[in-house]
Amino acid sequence: MKIYTKTGDKGTTALFGGTRVPKHHIRIDSYGTVDELNSYIGLIRDQNIDQHHKDILIDIQDKLFVIGAILATDPEKAILKSGKERLNIEKISNYNIELLEKEMDTMNAVIPQMTHFVLPGGHQTVSFCHIARCVCRRAERLASALNELEPFEANALKYLNRLSDYLFVLARKLSFDLKAEEVKWVPKKF
């Protein structure tokens, strides 16, 4: 299988279903940002962190591929003539969202209570989490804008929202585990 097809040489790409759209289309930007997020999650997973976090991150990467596929599917061609869904994969479930919530609750139970905003940083692994969190928020904003134009499965958007929260809590938990300094943001007074 060749990686290059040359079909995008004029600035268009195909959605799942065959519809061609400009590469700058919000749908492409949405799933491209989810792909970028998935790469940053991989970078976090490659760090020296405990196996449980790595296992959760692998599950998250799987779910991000599902979301990418949902976003890459032309809604007008999502249902085949046979009445079956074109995208024949497991969707984002309430369980997937609840797993992120459970993980956050577990991490929050052992880290110090947050009293201020914290500045991103303190350790390279923590910084990667904050970068992923920001990319996740961007993916969520783009997906939200796309959803207003062409609605898709609500749980995909919920998952992105919960994932950015998870990445923030993971950053705090890794700061705690790595004994990295968590610098509080305290606004300066005039």
TORKOL-4160 file (C-alpha; in steps of 0.2 Angstrom, whole numbers, padded with zeros to 4 digits, m for minus):
190
<pt num="1" X="0000" Y="0000" Z="0000"/>
<pt num="2" X="0007" Y="0017" Z="m0005"/>
<pt num="3" X="0005" Y="0031" Z="0008"/>
<pt num="4" X="0005" Y="0045" Z="m0005"/>
<pt num="5" X="m0010" Y="0045" Z="m0017"/>
<pt num="6" X="m0008" Y="0063" Z="m0025"/>
<pt num="7" X="m0027" Y="0065" Z="m0024"/>
<pt num="8" X="m0024" Y="0080" Z="m0011"/>
<pt num="9" X="m0012" Y="0089" Z="m0022"/>
<pt num="10" X="m0025" Y="0102" Z="m0026"/>
<pt num="11" X="m0029" Y="0106" Z="m0008"/>
<pt num="12" X="m0044" Y="0094" Z="m0006"/>
<pt num="13" X="m0046" Y="0078" Z="0004"/>
<pt num="14" X="m0059" Y="0064" Z="0005"/>
<pt num="15" X="m0070" Y="0061" Z="0020"/>
<pt num="16" X="m0075" Y="0043" Z="0025"/>
<pt num="17" X="m0089" Y="0041" Z="0012"/>
<pt num="18" X="m0079" Y="0049" Z="m0002"/>
<pt num="19" X="m0085" Y="0067" Z="m0002"/>
<pt num="20" X="m0071" Y="0078" Z="m0006"/>
<pt num="21" X="m0068" Y="0094" Z="0004"/>
<pt num="22" X="m0055" Y="0108" Z="0006"/>
<pt num="23" X="m0041" Y="0103" Z="0018"/>
<pt num="24" X="m0045" Y="0119" Z="0028"/>
<pt num="25" X="m0063" Y="0113" Z="0031"/>
<pt num="26" X="m0068" Y="0113" Z="0049"/>
<pt num="27" X="m0071" Y="0095" Z="0049"/>
<pt num="28" X="m0053" Y="0092" Z="0043"/>
<pt num="29" X="m0047" Y="0104" Z="0056"/>
<pt num="30" X="m0057" Y="0095" Z="0069"/>
<pt num="31" X="m0051" Y="0078" Z="0066"/>
<pt num="32" X="m0033" Y="0084" Z="0062"/>
<pt num="33" X="m0033" Y="0092" Z="0079"/>
<pt num="34" X="m0039" Y="0076" Z="0087"/>
<pt num="35" X="m0025" Y="0067" Z="0078"/>
<pt num="36" X="m0012" Y="0080" Z="0085"/>
<pt num="37" X="m0019" Y="0077" Z="0102"/>
<pt num="38" X="m0017" Y="0058" Z="0100"/>
<pt num="39" X="0001" Y="0061" Z="0096"/>
<pt num="40" X="0004" Y="0071" Z="0112"/>
<pt num="41" X="m0005" Y="0058" Z="0122"/>
<pt num="42" X="0008" Y="0045" Z="0115"/>
<pt num="43" X="0022" Y="0057" Z="0120"/>
<pt num="44" X="0015" Y="0057" Z="0138"/>
<pt num="45" X="0013" Y="0038" Z="0137"/>
<pt num="46" X="0032" Y="0036" Z="0132"/>
<pt num="47" X="0037" Y="0045" Z="0148"/>
<pt num="48" X="0043" Y="0036" Z="0164"/>
<pt num="49" X="0026" Y="0035" Z="0172"/>
<pt num="50" X="0017" Y="0020" Z="0181"/>
<pt num="51" X="0009" Y="0007" Z="0170"/>
<pt num="52" X="m0009" Y="0011" Z="0176"/>
<pt num="53" X="m0008" Y="0028" Z="0168"/>
<pt num="54" X="0000" Y="0021" Z="0152"/>
<pt num="55" X="m0015" Y="0008" Z="0151"/>
<pt num="56" X="m0027" Y="0022" Z="0153"/>
<pt num="57" X="m0018" Y="0033" Z="0140"/>
<pt num="58" X="m0019" Y="0018" Z="0128"/>
<pt num="59" X="m0037" Y="0017" Z="0130"/>
<pt num="60" X="m0039" Y="0036" Z="0127"/>
<pt num="61" X="m0029" Y="0035" Z="0111"/>
<pt num="62" X="m0041" Y="0021" Z="0105"/>
<pt num="63" X="m0056" Y="0032" Z="0109"/>
<pt num="64" X="m0047" Y="0047" Z="0100"/>
<pt num="65" X="m0046" Y="0036" Z="0085"/>
<pt num="66" X="m0065" Y="0033" Z="0086"/>
<pt num="67" X="m0069" Y="0051" Z="0088"/>
<pt num="68" X="m0057" Y="0055" Z="0073"/>
<pt num="69" X="m0067" Y="0042" Z="0063"/>
<pt num="70" X="m0084" Y="0050" Z="0068"/>
<pt num="71" X="m0078" Y="0067" Z="0063"/>
<pt num="72" X="m0071" Y="0061" Z="0047"/>
<pt num="73" X="m0087" Y="0053" Z="0041"/>
<pt num="74" X="m0098" Y="0063" Z="0029"/>
<pt num="75" X="m0115" Y="0064" Z="0039"/>
<pt num="76" X="m0124" Y="0063" Z="0022"/>
<pt num="77" X="m0116" Y="0047" Z="0019"/>
<pt num="78" X="m0115" Y="0040" Z="0037"/>
<pt num="79" X="m0130" Y="0028" Z="0033"/>
<pt num="80" X="m0128" Y="0015" Z="0019"/>
<pt num="81" X="m0142" Y="0011" Z="0007"/>
<pt num="82" X="m0144" Y="m0005" Z="0017"/>
<pt num="83" X="m0148" Y="0005" Z="0032"/>
<pt num="84" X="m0132" Y="0000" Z="0041"/>
<pt num="85" X="m0120" Y="0013" Z="0048"/>
<pt num="86" X="m0105" Y="0016" Z="0037"/>
<pt num="87" X="m0094" Y="0018" Z="0052"/>
<pt num="88" X="m0095" Y="0000" Z="0059"/>
<pt num="89" X="m0085" Y="0003" Z="0075"/>
<pt num="90" X="m0089" Y="0004" Z="0094"/>
<pt num="91" X="m0094" Y="0022" Z="0098"/>
<pt num="92" X="m0090" Y="0033" Z="0113"/>
<pt num="93" X="m0101" Y="0026" Z="0128"/>
<pt num="94" X="m0106" Y="0033" Z="0144"/>
<pt num="95" X="m0094" Y="0021" Z="0152"/>
<pt num="96" X="m0079" Y="0029" Z="0143"/>
<pt num="97" X="m0084" Y="0046" Z="0150"/>
<pt num="98" X="m0087" Y="0039" Z="0167"/>
<pt num="99" X="m0070" Y="0030" Z="0167"/>
<pt num="100" X="m0061" Y="0047" Z="0165"/>
<pt num="101" X="m0072" Y="0054" Z="0179"/>
<pt num="102" X="m0067" Y="0039" Z="0190"/>
<pt num="103" X="m0049" Y="0041" Z="0186"/>
<pt num="104" X="m0050" Y="0059" Z="0190"/>
<pt num="105" X="m0058" Y="0056" Z="0207"/>
<pt num="106" X="m0045" Y="0043" Z="0211"/>
<pt num="107" X="m0031" Y="0055" Z="0207"/>
<pt num="108" X="m0039" Y="0069" Z="0216"/>
<pt num="109" X="m0041" Y="0059" Z="0232"/>
<pt num="110" X="m0022" Y="0058" Z="0234"/>
<pt num="111" X="m0015" Y="0075" Z="0228"/>
<pt num="112" X="m0016" Y="0091" Z="0238"/>
<pt num="113" X="m0032" Y="0101" Z="0236"/>
<pt num="114" X="m0030" Y="0115" Z="0223"/>
<pt num="115" X="m0032" Y="0132" Z="0230"/>
<pt num="116" X="m0025" Y="0142" Z="0215"/>
<pt num="117" X="m0022" Y="0141" Z="0197"/>
<pt num="118" X="m0005" Y="0133" Z="0193"/>
<pt num="119" X="0007" Y="0138" Z="0181"/>
<pt num="120" X="0011" Y="0124" Z="0168"/>
<pt num="121" X="0028" Y="0116" Z="0170"/>
<pt num="122" X="0038" Y="0109" Z="0184"/>
<pt num="123" X="0044" Y="0093" Z="0175"/>
<pt num="124" X="0045" Y="0089" Z="0157"/>
<pt num="125" X="0032" Y="0075" Z="0158"/>
<pt num="126" X="0020" Y="0087" Z="0167"/>
<pt num="127" X="0023" Y="0100" Z="0153"/>
<pt num="128" X="0018" Y="0087" Z="0140"/>
<pt num="129" X="0001" Y="0084" Z="0150"/>
<pt num="130" X="m0002" Y="0103" Z="0149"/>
<pt num="131" X="0002" Y="0104" Z="0131"/>
<pt num="132" X="m0010" Y="0089" Z="0128"/>
<pt num="133" X="m0023" Y="0098" Z="0138"/>
<pt num="134" X="m0022" Y="0114" Z="0128"/>
<pt num="135" X="m0023" Y="0104" Z="0112"/>
<pt num="136" X="m0038" Y="0094" Z="0118"/>
<pt num="137" X="m0047" Y="0111" Z="0122"/>
<pt num="138" X="m0043" Y="0117" Z="0104"/>
<pt num="139" X="m0050" Y="0100" Z="0098"/>
<pt num="140" X="m0066" Y="0102" Z="0108"/>
<pt num="141" X="m0068" Y="0120" Z="0102"/>
<pt num="142" X="m0067" Y="0115" Z="0084"/>
<pt num="143" X="m0078" Y="0100" Z="0086"/>
<pt num="144" X="m0091" Y="0111" Z="0095"/>
<pt num="145" X="m0091" Y="0123" Z="0081"/>
<pt num="146" X="m0093" Y="0108" Z="0068"/>
<pt num="147" X="m0107" Y="0101" Z="0079"/>
<pt num="148" X="m0117" Y="0117" Z="0077"/>
<pt num="149" X="m0115" Y="0115" Z="0058"/>
<pt num="150" X="m0117" Y="0096" Z="0056"/>
<pt num="151" X="m0122" Y="0088" Z="0073"/>
<pt num="152" X="m0113" Y="0071" Z="0077"/>
<pt num="153" X="m0114" Y="0059" Z="0092"/>
<pt num="154" X="m0115" Y="0069" Z="0108"/>
<pt num="155" X="m0104" Y="0058" Z="0118"/>
<pt num="156" X="m0089" Y="0062" Z="0107"/>
<pt num="157" X="m0090" Y="0080" Z="0112"/>
<pt num="158" X="m0093" Y="0075" Z="0130"/>
<pt num="159" X="m0077" Y="0064" Z="0130"/>
<pt num="160" X="m0066" Y="0078" Z="0123"/>
<pt num="161" X="m0073" Y="0090" Z="0137"/>
<pt num="162" X="m0070" Y="0077" Z="0151"/>
<pt num="163" X="m0053" Y="0072" Z="0143"/>
<pt num="164" X="m0046" Y="0090" Z="0145"/>
<pt num="165" X="m0051" Y="0089" Z="0163"/>
<pt num="166" X="m0042" Y="0072" Z="0165"/>
<pt num="167" X="m0026" Y="0079" Z="0157"/>
<pt num="168" X="m0026" Y="0093" Z="0170"/>
<pt num="169" X="m0028" Y="0081" Z="0184"/>
<pt num="170" X="m0015" Y="0069" Z="0177"/>
<pt num="171" X="m0003" Y="0084" Z="0176"/>
<pt num="172" X="m0006" Y="0088" Z="0195"/>
<pt num="173" X="m0005" Y="0069" Z="0199"/>
<pt num="174" X="0012" Y="0067" Z="0190"/>
<pt num="175" X="0018" Y="0083" Z="0198"/>
<pt num="176" X="0014" Y="0075" Z="0215"/>
<pt num="177" X="0022" Y="0058" Z="0210"/>
<pt num="178" X="0038" Y="0066" Z="0203"/>
<pt num="179" X="0039" Y="0078" Z="0217"/>
<pt num="180" X="0039" Y="0092" Z="0205"/>
<pt num="181" X="0036" Y="0110" Z="0211"/>
<pt num="182" X="0018" Y="0116" Z="0207"/>
<pt num="183" X="0019" Y="0134" Z="0205"/>
<pt num="184" X="0003" Y="0143" Z="0210"/>
<pt num="185" X="m0002" Y="0158" Z="0200"/>
<pt num="186" X="m0005" Y="0172" Z="0212"/>
<pt num="187" X="m0011" Y="0188" Z="0203"/>
<pt num="188" X="0000" Y="0203" Z="0207"/>
<pt num="189" X="m0009" Y="0218" Z="0214"/>
<pt num="190" X="m0007" Y="0236" Z="0207"/>
